[in-house]
Amino acid sequence: MRAAFAVAALAAGLFAAASAASAATIQAASTAFTDVSNAVASASPGDTVVLPPGTNAWSSQLTIGSITLQGSGTNCTVIVDETPPVGNGTALMQLSVTSSVLTRVTGIQFTHGVTNNLTFDNYYGSIVIYGANPSWRIDHCFFNVMSSKAVHVGDDAFGLIDHNVFLTFNRISIEIFGTGYGDAAWAAPTQFGSANAVYIEDNYFSDGNNFGLVDVSGGARAVFRHNTMIGSYFNTHGTETTQRYRSSRYVEVYQNNFTYMTPPDWQNFYAMCDIRGGSAVIFSNTAAGYWSVGSLNYYRATDNDTGFTPWFGATGISGWDSNSPPLLTGVNSTGVQLTNLIVPGANWTNNQWFGCTVLNSNTQLMGIVTGNNSNTLFFMPSRRAWLQVNFAPGDTFVVRTVYPMLDQPGMGPGDLISGDTPAPVWPHQASEPIYAWGNAQYLNQGTLNPASGNIGSSYPNILEGRDFFNAVKPGYTNYVYPHPLNVDVPALTATILTATNSPDASATNTNSVSGSTGDSSSTTNSPSGDSSTNSAPVVPAVIKPTPPSDLTPHPAGT
C-alpha cells in the first residue's frame, strides 16, 4: 500500500512539474469582460492570464479553472460588479476546482456598481468556488463594499483565502458551506489540524455596520487564523435557520486580532465568536471590545420554530434528539395564564429540574428550565416572543431530559442522515467538546480592561466541563503555517487598508487601499496557544465608516 502511495505521489509531482514547466503567461488585451474571457478561453491548465491596469464593469459571469487570473494590483486592476440585480443575484466569477492544477485569483480590486449597488442584497457570492479539489487560492485582492457576499465556498472545496482586504457594509465577507446538506461531514471523523478545511489567513476585515463577516454552515470545516477583524465577529450557523442545511462541523479560530470598539467609545459586542453547533478550538486570539471570547448558542433548545424545518425544536418528542421518558406530567391548575410554570404543593428541591425541557402539549411550544424553586419552573427566553412557552389554564405539560440535542455545540460525528426529507431518528452523535485557551480579552469600559478570555453559554443544555472547556485541547496540533498554497506572492501595489468603508449605497465608491497586505505573520502568539508565551497583545484601532477620497474607481467602467 505504501509503495502504491509513493508511486501515485511521484506521478503527481512529475505532472505538477511538467505543468509548471509548460505553463504560459497570456496577456489580456484589456480588463473588459470580452477581452478577459477570450484570454481565459485560450489558456491551458497551469497558465496565467494577466489583466492590465484599468477599470471595467462586468455584467456577465466569468468561469475559470486550473489557471491563475492575475491583476496588476488592487489600485490598478478594478472590476466593477454590474451583474443583473434581480432575484437572488448572480456571481461575478466562478472557480471550478475539479483538477489538481491550481486555480488562483490574485491582485484585483472588486467593487459594486451603479445598478448593482448596496440597495440590492445579492444572496450569492461575488466569487463562488465549487468542486471538491483543494487546489485553489484567492489572495492579495481587495473586495471593496460589494452588494453580495464577497466569497462563497461550497462542495467542501478546501483551499486558501489569504492576504485580502474585505471592506463591507452589512454584508458577509466569506460564506462557507460543505457538500450537499452537510450530512457526510457529520458522519465523518473529525480532523482538527489537517488540510481538510477552508483556510482563511492573513486577511483584513472591516464592516461599517458591525455585521458578522465570516459565516460557516452546512457541515463545513474552516480554519480562521492570523487575521485582523474590525467591528465584527466570527459566526457559525446551527442546524436551524438554514433549514435542511446542517450546522458547521467544526472550526479552528486562532492567533487573530478582533476589535469591536475602542475608547473613547464605550461599547462592547456580545462575543468574538458565535458558535451555534459542532465543535471548535479557539485559542491565542486578542478580543478588544467583546463581552465574551465565545458564546455557544443553540436555538432549537428554546424555539419550536416552523422556520427550522425539518428539524423544528428540541421538544422532547422530536426523534432528532436523545430524549428521556417523561419525568413529570401535569396540568396548569392555577386558573391563570402562566409564563413560569407553577405546580402548587410540588415541594421540589431548588434547581432539581435545571436543563430539563418542558413541553406544553396543547400549544406544542416548549421551554428549557434555567432553575426552579419549591413549586415554580423558570424558562430561558425564546428568540421570538410568539415562541415563548406559556401555559393557559388547563394546559397539560410533560417534563423530559433532552440531551444531547442534534448537532448542538460540543457534538461530533454520528450516523449518516440522508435525503431531502429524512425521517427523524437520533443519529447517536459522539461528544466532541469545544476548547478555548490562551485568549486575551479586553472589555471596553472607557479604557480597555483585561477580562477572563473564556468562552461560555447561557443555554442549560451546553455545560462547561461536558460540552466545552476553558482549557487546552488534549492532543491538538495546528496545521502548518503558512498554508502550503501560500507561496509565490507577487509584488502588488496595494493591500493594507488606510481608508475605510462608506455606508453610501450610491454608485460612486471611493474606498482605497495602500501599502502591503494585512499580513499578521508578525503576531507573537504561540501556535500551541500557551498564553504564557504571548507578548502584549496588539489592539488595532477601529476604522470608522467615513468616505475616503484618494481613489475613485469609475463604476460605469472605462
C-alpha positions as CSV (number, residue, x, y, z in Angstrom):
1,M,0.0,0.0,0.0
2,R,2.9,2.4,0.9
3,A,4.6,1.6,-2.4
4,A,1.4,2.4,-4.3
5,F,1.0,5.6,-2.5
6,A,4.6,6.6,-3.2
7,V,4.2,5.9,-6.9
8,A,1.0,8.0,-7.0
9,A,2.7,10.8,-5.2
10,L,5.7,10.7,-7.5
11,A,3.4,10.7,-10.6
12,A,1.5,13.7,-9.2
13,G,4.8,15.5,-8.5
14,L,6.1,14.8,-12.0
15,F,2.8,16.0,-13.5
16,A,2.9,19.2,-11.5
17,A,6.5,19.8,-12.5
18,A,5.7,19.2,-16.2
19,S,2.7,21.6,-15.9
20,A,4.8,24.3,-14.3
21,A,7.5,23.9,-17.0
22,S,5.0,24.2,-19.8
23,A,2.8,27.0,-18.3
24,A,2.3,30.1,-20.4
25,T,1.5,33.7,-19.5
26,I,-1.3,35.2,-21.5
27,Q,-1.8,39.0,-21.6
28,A,-5.5,40.1,-21.7
29,A,-5.9,43.0,-24.1
30,S,-7.8,45.0,-21.5
31,T,-9.9,44.5,-18.4
32,A,-13.1,44.4,-20.5
33,F,-15.1,41.2,-19.9
34,T,-14.8,40.1,-23.6
35,D,-11.0,40.5,-23.6
36,V,-10.6,38.7,-20.3
37,S,-13.0,35.9,-21.3
38,N,-11.1,35.4,-24.6
39,A,-7.8,35.2,-22.8
40,V,-9.2,32.7,-20.3
41,A,-10.6,30.6,-23.2
42,S,-7.2,30.4,-24.8
43,A,-5.5,29.3,-21.6
44,S,-4.4,25.8,-20.8
45,P,-4.2,24.3,-17.3
46,G,-1.4,25.9,-15.4
47,D,-1.3,29.1,-17.5
48,T,-1.5,32.6,-16.0
49,V,-3.9,35.2,-17.5
50,V,-2.6,38.7,-16.7
51,L,-5.0,41.6,-16.6
52,P,-3.6,45.1,-17.4
53,P,-4.3,48.2,-15.4
54,G,-7.8,49.5,-16.0
55,T,-11.3,49.7,-14.6
56,N,-14.2,47.9,-16.3
57,A,-17.8,46.9,-15.5
58,W,-18.7,43.3,-16.0
59,S,-22.4,42.3,-16.4
60,S,-21.7,38.6,-17.1
61,Q,-20.1,35.7,-15.0
62,L,-16.6,34.6,-15.8
63,T,-15.8,30.9,-15.1
64,I,-12.1,29.8,-14.6
65,G,-10.5,26.6,-13.6
66,S,-6.9,25.3,-13.3
67,I,-5.4,28.7,-14.3
68,T,-4.2,31.9,-12.5
69,L,-6.1,35.1,-13.1
70,Q,-3.7,37.9,-12.0
71,G,-4.4,41.6,-11.9
72,S,-1.8,44.4,-11.9
73,G,-2.5,45.3,-8.3
74,T,-5.6,46.3,-6.4
75,N,-5.1,50.0,-7.1
76,C,-4.6,49.3,-10.8
77,T,-7.0,46.5,-12.0
78,V,-10.5,47.2,-10.9
79,I,-13.6,45.1,-11.8
80,V,-17.0,46.7,-11.2
81,D,-19.8,44.2,-10.5
82,E,-22.7,45.1,-12.7
83,T,-24.2,41.6,-12.9
84,P,-28.0,42.0,-13.0
85,P,-29.5,42.9,-9.6
86,V,-32.5,40.5,-9.9
87,G,-33.8,37.6,-7.9
88,N,-31.0,36.3,-5.6
89,G,-28.3,37.9,-7.7
90,T,-25.6,36.5,-9.9
91,A,-22.0,35.6,-9.1
92,L,-19.4,37.7,-10.9
93,M,-16.9,34.9,-11.1
94,Q,-17.0,31.1,-10.5
95,L,-13.9,29.0,-9.7
96,S,-14.4,25.4,-10.9
97,V,-11.9,23.5,-8.9
98,T,-12.2,19.9,-10.2
99,S,-8.5,19.5,-11.1
100,S,-5.3,19.2,-9.0
101,V,-3.9,22.1,-11.0
102,L,-4.1,25.4,-9.0
103,T,-6.9,27.8,-9.6
104,R,-6.0,31.2,-8.4
105,V,-7.3,34.8,-8.4
106,T,-4.9,37.5,-7.3
107,G,-4.1,41.2,-7.4
108,I,-7.6,42.5,-8.4
109,Q,-10.0,45.0,-6.8
110,F,-13.7,44.2,-6.9
111,T,-16.3,46.8,-6.2
112,H,-20.1,47.4,-6.5
113,G,-21.6,49.2,-9.5
114,V,-24.3,51.7,-10.5
115,T,-27.3,49.4,-10.7
116,N,-25.8,46.6,-8.7
117,N,-25.3,48.7,-5.6
118,L,-25.9,48.4,-1.8
119,T,-29.6,48.8,-2.2
120,F,-29.6,45.3,-3.7
121,D,-28.8,42.4,-1.4
122,N,-27.1,39.8,-3.6
123,Y,-27.6,36.5,-1.9
124,Y,-24.8,34.7,-3.8
125,G,-21.1,35.5,-3.6
126,S,-19.2,37.7,-6.0
127,I,-16.7,34.9,-6.3
128,V,-18.1,31.4,-5.9
129,I,-16.0,28.2,-5.6
130,Y,-17.3,24.8,-6.4
131,G,-15.6,21.4,-6.8
132,A,-14.0,19.0,-4.3
133,N,-10.4,19.7,-5.1
134,P,-8.3,21.6,-2.5
135,S,-6.0,23.3,-5.1
136,W,-7.4,26.9,-5.2
137,R,-6.4,30.2,-3.8
138,I,-7.8,33.8,-3.6
139,D,-5.1,36.2,-2.5
140,H,-4.0,39.8,-2.5
141,C,-7.4,41.1,-3.7
142,F,-9.5,44.0,-2.4
143,F,-13.2,43.4,-2.0
144,N,-14.4,47.0,-1.9
145,V,-18.0,47.2,-0.5
146,M,-19.8,44.6,-2.6
147,S,-23.6,44.2,-2.8
148,S,-23.0,40.5,-2.3
149,K,-21.1,38.1,0.0
150,A,-17.6,38.6,-1.4
151,V,-16.7,34.9,-1.5
152,H,-18.9,31.8,-1.3
153,V,-17.4,28.4,-0.9
154,G,-19.3,25.2,-1.5
155,D,-18.8,21.5,-2.2
156,D,-16.1,21.0,0.6
157,A,-13.8,22.9,-1.7
158,F,-10.8,23.1,0.7
159,G,-8.5,25.8,-0.3
160,L,-6.9,29.1,0.8
161,I,-8.1,32.7,1.1
162,D,-5.2,34.9,2.2
163,H,-3.8,38.4,2.2
164,N,-7.0,40.1,1.1
165,V,-8.8,43.2,2.3
166,F,-12.6,42.8,2.8
167,L,-14.3,46.1,3.3
168,T,-18.0,45.7,3.7
169,F,-21.2,47.4,4.8
170,N,-23.8,45.0,6.3
171,R,-22.6,42.0,4.2
172,I,-20.9,38.7,4.9
173,S,-17.3,38.7,3.5
174,I,-16.8,34.9,3.4
175,E,-19.6,32.2,3.5
176,I,-18.6,28.5,3.6
177,F,-20.8,25.5,3.0
178,G,-19.9,21.9,2.9
179,T,-21.1,19.3,0.4
180,G,-24.8,18.8,0.0
181,Y,-26.7,19.4,3.3
182,G,-23.5,18.6,5.3
183,D,-24.7,15.1,6.2
184,A,-21.5,13.3,5.0
185,A,-19.3,15.7,7.1
186,W,-21.4,15.0,10.2
187,A,-20.9,11.2,9.7
188,A,-17.1,11.5,9.1
189,P,-14.3,11.5,11.7
190,T,-13.0,14.9,12.9
191,Q,-9.7,16.0,11.5
192,F,-8.6,19.0,13.6
193,G,-5.2,20.4,12.4
194,S,-5.4,18.8,8.9
195,A,-5.5,20.2,5.4
196,N,-9.2,19.2,5.1
197,A,-10.7,22.7,5.7
198,V,-11.1,26.1,4.1
199,Y,-8.2,28.2,5.4
200,I,-8.6,31.9,5.9
201,E,-5.4,33.5,6.9
202,D,-3.6,36.9,6.9
203,N,-6.6,38.9,5.8
204,Y,-8.0,42.3,6.9
205,F,-11.8,42.6,7.5
206,S,-13.8,45.7,8.4
207,D,-17.5,46.3,8.3
208,G,-19.2,49.7,8.5
209,N,-22.3,48.3,10.3
210,N,-20.8,45.7,12.7
211,F,-22.0,42.7,10.7
212,G,-20.8,39.1,11.0
213,L,-18.1,38.8,8.3
214,V,-17.4,35.1,8.3
215,D,-20.2,32.5,8.3
216,V,-19.7,28.7,8.3
217,S,-22.7,26.3,7.7
218,G,-23.8,23.1,6.0
219,G,-21.2,20.7,7.6
220,A,-18.4,23.0,6.5
221,R,-14.9,22.9,8.2
222,A,-12.9,26.1,8.4
223,V,-9.8,27.5,9.9
224,F,-9.6,31.2,10.7
225,R,-6.1,32.3,11.7
226,H,-3.7,35.3,11.7
227,N,-6.4,37.7,10.5
228,T,-7.4,41.2,11.7
229,M,-11.2,41.8,12.1
230,I,-12.6,45.3,12.9
231,G,-16.2,45.9,14.0
232,S,-17.4,42.4,13.5
233,Y,-17.3,38.8,14.7
234,F,-16.8,35.1,13.6
235,N,-20.0,33.2,13.2
236,T,-21.3,29.7,12.5
237,H,-24.8,28.7,11.7
238,G,-26.6,26.0,13.6
239,T,-29.0,23.2,12.4
240,E,-32.0,25.5,12.4
241,T,-32.4,28.8,10.4
242,T,-30.7,27.3,7.3
243,Q,-33.4,24.6,7.4
244,R,-32.3,21.3,5.8
245,Y,-28.6,22.5,5.8
246,R,-26.9,21.5,9.0
247,S,-24.6,23.3,11.3
248,S,-20.9,23.8,10.7
249,R,-19.0,20.6,11.5
250,Y,-16.0,22.2,13.3
251,V,-13.9,25.4,13.2
252,E,-10.5,26.4,14.4
253,V,-10.1,30.1,15.3
254,Y,-6.6,31.2,16.5
255,Q,-4.0,33.9,16.5
256,N,-6.3,36.6,15.3
257,N,-6.8,40.3,16.3
258,F,-10.5,41.2,16.8
259,T,-11.5,44.7,17.7
260,Y,-15.1,45.8,18.0
261,M,-14.8,49.2,19.5
262,T,-12.0,51.1,21.3
263,P,-12.0,54.1,23.7
264,P,-13.2,56.8,23.8
265,D,-16.3,54.9,22.5
266,W,-17.8,52.8,25.3
267,Q,-19.3,49.8,23.7
268,N,-18.8,46.0,23.6
269,F,-20.2,43.4,21.3
270,Y,-21.6,40.2,22.9
271,A,-19.0,37.8,21.6
272,M,-15.9,37.5,19.4
273,C,-17.1,34.1,18.2
274,D,-20.7,32.9,17.9
275,I,-20.8,29.1,17.7
276,R,-24.2,27.5,17.1
277,G,-23.2,23.9,16.5
278,G,-20.5,21.4,16.2
279,S,-17.0,21.5,17.7
280,A,-14.3,24.1,17.8
281,V,-10.9,25.2,19.1
282,I,-10.5,28.9,19.9
283,F,-7.1,30.0,21.2
284,S,-4.4,32.7,21.3
285,N,-6.7,35.4,19.9
286,T,-7.0,39.1,21.0
287,A,-10.5,40.3,21.6
288,A,-11.0,44.0,22.4
289,G,-14.5,45.3,23.0
290,Y,-16.3,42.0,23.4
291,W,-18.2,40.7,26.5
292,S,-17.0,37.2,25.7
293,V,-14.4,35.4,23.6
294,G,-17.0,32.9,22.6
295,S,-20.8,32.5,23.0
296,L,-22.2,29.0,22.5
297,N,-25.8,29.0,21.4
298,Y,-28.5,26.5,20.3
299,Y,-31.8,27.9,19.0
300,R,-33.7,24.6,18.9
301,A,-33.4,24.4,22.7
302,T,-35.9,27.3,23.2
303,D,-37.8,27.6,19.9
304,N,-40.1,25.1,18.2
305,D,-40.0,27.2,15.1
306,T,-41.5,26.1,11.8
307,G,-38.7,28.1,10.1
308,F,-36.4,25.3,11.3
309,T,-37.9,22.7,9.1
310,P,-37.3,19.7,9.0
311,W,-35.7,19.8,12.5
312,F,-38.1,22.1,14.3
313,G,-37.5,22.5,18.1
314,A,-36.0,20.1,20.6
315,T,-39.4,19.5,22.2
316,G,-38.7,16.2,23.9
317,I,-40.8,14.3,21.4
318,S,-38.7,15.1,18.3
319,G,-36.9,12.0,17.0
320,W,-33.8,14.1,16.1
321,D,-32.7,14.3,19.7
322,S,-31.9,12.0,22.6
323,N,-35.0,12.2,24.8
324,S,-35.6,10.6,28.2
325,P,-39.0,9.1,29.1
326,P,-41.4,11.6,30.8
327,L,-40.1,12.6,34.2
328,L,-43.1,14.6,35.2
329,T,-46.6,15.3,33.8
330,G,-49.3,17.6,34.9
331,V,-51.8,20.4,34.2
332,N,-51.9,24.1,34.8
333,S,-54.5,24.1,37.6
334,T,-53.9,27.6,38.9
335,G,-56.7,29.1,36.8
336,V,-54.4,31.8,35.4
337,Q,-52.1,32.2,32.4
338,L,-48.5,31.3,33.4
339,T,-45.2,32.3,31.8
340,N,-43.4,30.4,34.6
341,L,-45.0,27.1,35.4
342,I,-46.4,26.9,38.9
343,V,-47.3,23.5,40.4
344,P,-49.0,24.1,43.8
345,G,-47.7,21.8,46.5
346,A,-44.8,20.4,44.4
347,N,-42.2,20.7,47.1
348,W,-39.2,20.4,44.7
349,T,-35.6,20.8,45.6
350,N,-34.1,24.0,44.3
351,N,-32.9,23.6,40.7
352,Q,-33.7,19.9,40.5
353,W,-35.2,20.5,37.0
354,F,-32.3,22.6,35.7
355,G,-31.7,21.8,32.0
356,C,-34.9,19.8,31.5
357,T,-37.3,20.6,28.7
358,V,-41.0,21.3,29.4
359,L,-43.4,20.8,26.5
360,N,-46.9,22.4,26.5
361,S,-48.8,19.5,25.0
362,N,-51.6,21.8,23.9
363,T,-49.6,24.5,22.0
364,Q,-46.5,22.3,21.2
365,L,-44.3,25.2,22.5
366,M,-41.5,24.2,24.9
367,G,-39.0,25.8,27.2
368,I,-35.7,24.8,28.7
369,V,-35.5,25.2,32.5
370,T,-33.0,27.6,33.9
371,G,-34.0,26.9,37.5
372,N,-36.8,26.2,39.9
373,N,-37.9,26.8,43.5
374,S,-40.2,24.6,45.5
375,N,-43.1,24.9,43.1
376,T,-42.2,27.1,40.1
377,L,-40.2,26.3,36.9
378,F,-38.3,29.2,35.2
379,F,-37.5,29.2,31.5
380,M,-34.9,30.6,29.2
381,P,-36.3,33.3,27.0
382,S,-37.1,32.4,23.4
383,R,-35.6,34.3,20.4
384,R,-39.1,35.3,19.3
385,A,-41.9,36.4,21.7
386,W,-44.5,34.2,19.9
387,L,-42.4,31.1,20.5
388,Q,-42.0,31.6,24.3
389,V,-43.6,28.8,26.2
390,N,-46.6,29.7,28.4
391,F,-49.5,27.8,30.0
392,A,-53.1,28.7,29.8
393,P,-55.5,27.3,32.5
394,G,-56.0,23.6,31.7
395,D,-52.9,23.2,29.5
396,T,-51.0,19.9,30.1
397,F,-47.3,19.7,30.3
398,V,-44.6,17.0,30.1
399,V,-41.0,17.3,31.5
400,R,-38.1,15.4,29.9
401,T,-34.4,15.5,29.8
402,V,-33.4,16.3,26.2
403,Y,-29.6,15.7,25.8
404,P,-27.8,15.6,23.5
405,M,-29.6,17.7,21.0
406,L,-28.9,17.2,17.3
407,D,-25.6,19.0,16.2
408,Q,-25.5,21.2,19.3
409,P,-22.3,22.8,20.3
410,G,-20.0,20.1,21.7
411,M,-21.3,17.3,19.4
412,G,-19.2,15.3,16.9
413,P,-19.8,12.6,14.3
414,G,-22.8,10.2,14.3
415,D,-24.9,8.1,12.0
416,L,-25.4,9.3,8.4
417,I,-28.6,11.3,7.7
418,S,-29.7,11.4,4.1
419,G,-32.4,12.6,1.7
420,D,-34.3,15.8,1.3
421,T,-36.9,14.9,3.9
422,P,-35.2,12.4,6.2
423,A,-37.1,10.6,8.9
424,P,-36.4,12.0,12.4
425,V,-34.1,9.5,14.1
426,W,-31.4,10.3,16.7
427,P,-28.1,9.7,14.9
428,H,-26.1,8.7,18.1
429,Q,-23.7,11.5,17.9
430,A,-20.5,11.3,19.9
431,S,-19.4,14.0,22.3
432,E,-16.7,16.4,20.9
433,P,-16.3,19.3,23.3
434,I,-15.2,22.8,22.3
435,Y,-12.0,24.0,23.8
436,A,-10.7,27.6,24.3
437,W,-7.4,28.7,25.8
438,G,-4.8,31.5,25.8
439,N,-7.1,34.2,24.6
440,A,-6.5,37.8,25.6
441,Q,-9.8,39.6,26.2
442,Y,-10.4,43.4,26.9
443,L,-13.6,45.0,27.9
444,N,-14.1,48.5,26.6
445,Q,-15.3,50.5,29.6
446,G,-13.8,53.8,28.7
447,T,-10.5,52.1,29.0
448,L,-9.5,48.6,27.8
449,N,-9.7,46.4,30.9
450,P,-8.4,42.8,30.9
451,A,-11.1,40.1,31.3
452,S,-11.2,36.3,31.6
453,G,-10.7,35.3,27.9
454,N,-13.1,32.5,28.4
455,I,-16.0,31.1,26.3
456,G,-19.4,30.3,27.8
457,S,-23.1,29.6,27.2
458,S,-26.3,30.8,28.7
459,Y,-28.1,27.6,27.4
460,P,-28.7,25.0,30.1
461,N,-28.0,22.2,27.6
462,I,-24.5,23.5,26.9
463,L,-22.4,23.0,30.0
464,E,-18.8,23.7,30.9
465,G,-16.9,20.6,31.8
466,R,-19.0,18.5,29.5
467,D,-19.8,20.4,26.2
468,F,-16.9,22.9,26.4
469,F,-13.7,23.5,28.4
470,N,-11.7,26.6,29.0
471,A,-8.5,24.6,28.7
472,V,-6.0,23.4,26.1
473,K,-7.5,20.6,23.9
474,P,-5.6,17.4,24.6
475,G,-3.5,16.1,21.7
476,Y,-4.3,19.1,19.4
477,T,-1.7,20.3,16.9
478,N,-2.5,23.1,14.4
479,Y,-1.8,22.7,10.7
480,V,1.4,24.1,9.2
481,Y,1.5,27.9,8.9
482,P,1.7,29.5,6.4
483,H,-0.5,27.2,4.4
484,P,1.4,25.2,1.7
485,L,-0.5,27.1,-1.0
486,N,0.7,30.4,0.4
487,V,3.7,30.7,-1.9
488,D,4.9,32.8,-4.9
489,V,3.5,36.0,-3.5
490,P,3.5,38.7,-6.3
491,A,4.6,42.2,-5.7
492,L,1.4,44.2,-5.6
493,T,0.8,47.9,-5.3
494,A,-1.9,47.8,-2.6
495,T,-3.1,45.7,0.2
496,I,-3.4,47.1,3.8
497,L,-6.4,49.4,4.4
498,T,-5.6,53.0,5.0
499,A,-9.1,54.3,4.3
500,T,-12.5,52.9,5.2
501,N,-15.8,51.7,4.0
502,S,-18.5,54.2,3.2
503,P,-22.2,53.4,4.0
504,D,-23.2,55.2,0.9
505,A,-25.2,52.9,-1.3
506,S,-24.9,55.1,-4.3
507,A,-22.9,54.2,-7.4
508,T,-19.8,56.2,-6.5
509,N,-17.4,54.2,-4.4
510,T,-14.3,55.9,-3.2
511,N,-12.6,53.5,-0.9
512,S,-8.9,52.8,-1.3
513,V,-6.1,50.7,0.0
514,S,-2.4,51.2,0.0
515,G,0.7,49.6,1.5
516,S,1.2,45.8,1.9
517,T,-1.4,43.2,2.6
518,G,-2.7,42.7,6.1
519,D,0.0,40.2,6.9
520,S,-0.3,39.3,10.6
521,S,2.7,37.0,10.4
522,S,4.3,39.2,13.0
523,T,1.9,38.0,15.7
524,T,3.8,36.6,18.6
525,N,1.2,34.2,19.9
526,S,2.4,30.7,20.4
527,P,1.0,28.1,17.9
528,S,0.3,25.8,20.9
529,G,-1.8,28.5,22.4
530,D,0.3,28.8,25.5
531,S,-0.7,32.2,26.8
532,S,2.5,32.4,28.9
533,T,4.5,32.9,25.7
534,N,2.3,35.7,24.3
535,S,3.7,39.1,24.1
536,A,1.5,42.1,25.0
537,P,-1.5,41.9,22.5
538,V,-1.7,44.4,19.7
539,V,-5.1,46.1,19.7
540,P,-5.9,47.6,16.2
541,A,-7.5,50.9,16.1
542,V,-11.1,50.9,14.9
543,I,-11.6,52.3,11.5
544,K,-14.8,54.4,11.3
545,P,-17.0,54.3,8.2
546,T,-16.0,57.6,6.6
547,P,-15.8,58.0,2.8
548,P,-12.2,58.4,1.6
549,S,-11.2,60.3,-1.5
550,D,-7.8,59.2,-2.8
551,L,-9.1,56.5,-5.2
552,T,-12.2,56.9,-7.3
553,P,-13.0,53.8,-9.4
554,H,-15.4,54.6,-12.2
555,P,-18.4,52.3,-11.6
556,A,-19.5,52.5,-15.2
557,G,-16.2,51.3,-16.5
558,T,-13.8,52.9,-18.9
